[in-house]
Amino acid sequence: MLGLEYVCGLLKEENREIMRLRYEEGKPYSEISMAVGRLAATVSKRCKKSLAFLREPSRSVWITEGYYKYIDRFDDQVEEMKQKFIEEGNYANAARI
């Protein structure tokens, strides 16, 4: 669940609130529009754009694979890069990582 929280945190605050009201509380667009002070059509559009944003592969991996799994994979890639620099004798770049 941490991955989902992280990715939702990338949304603008108003869009997060719209998504929360829609998917956690199950409210219709008409009620959400009154709560956030926007037209129902605007709320619908923001909800759809937010879903598209969350579904982008670079973000959805955080949700589907989980936050820690993704970070662990990133750490492994960094370590491999550091070892490659050391093997090449490029100690300055290895130290920067």
PyMOL commands that set and color helices and strands:
alter all, ss='L'
color gray80, all
select helices_A, chain A and resi 2-8+13-24+29-36+40-55+57-64+67-87+91-96
alter helices_A, ss='H'
color red, helices_A
deselect
rebuild
show_as cartoon
